[in-house]
Amino acid sequence: MIRILIVEDQKIMQKYFEYLIESNKEFQHVQTIADANDAIKVCNSTKVDLVLMDVQTFHNHDGLAAGKEIREAHPKTKVLIITSLIDPEVLARAKTGCADSLWYKDHGDEEILDVIHQTLEGKRAFPDISPNVQLNWIQSDEISPRQLEMLRLYIKGLSYSEIAKRMGCSTAGVRWNFQEMISKTGYSCKEDLIAAALESKLLVTTLK
């Protein structure tokens, strides 16, 4: 039996993953927990073959950081990140040792089960790119990764001058990039752009 731990803080998704696992005779549902930090403790105390891990868990604890720790401490335990966060940084981090695979929650049962089996077989299953979302007039991929990073740093509380220093450009350059993002998306101000990026889960800045 393949022993699977579910790490998910939303009740409806907990029930969905439990149904998915318990409907398959080859799987054994070990436990469902809401906090990524507790996943490390469970893996330290019991045999787990696969962790189905959300990214943003209870108390905003970081499923990617927990996944990395689990993979380092328990090399035989596979970590599959299942998330609704389309932030490109989430996918990039997952590929750098935080997970064996990553997939998105809005995909169907058969596709998620296929990714589970691929991961258990030792394959790495990752989308090539994160999904797009509509940002008023444009699709999110029309904003460059560099501009997204500037937006991320601003949301985290950095000033234009601090962003410029961090990214090796001028303060005027940062200001120009913000103006271009606002102009391309058609929002009336920077605050509307930020609200849309956060609401769509294009940017995630609250992980701990």
SULMOPE-V703210 format. One record per helix or strand of 2 or more residues. SS is the DSSP state (h for helix, s for strand). FROM is the first residue (numbers start at 0). LEN is the number of residues. If there is no record, write none. Layout:
ss = <SS & SS>
from = <FROM & FROM>
len = <LEN & LEN>
This chain:
ss = <s & h & s & h & s & h & h & s & h & s & h & s & s & h & h & h & h & h>
from = <1 & 10 & 26 & 35 & 49 & 57 & 62 & 77 & 87 & 100 & 108 & 133 & 137 & 139 & 144 & 159 & 170 & 189>
len = <6 & 12 & 7 & 10 & 4 & 3 & 11 & 6 & 11 & 4 & 12 & 2 & 2 & 3 & 11 & 8 & 15 & 10>
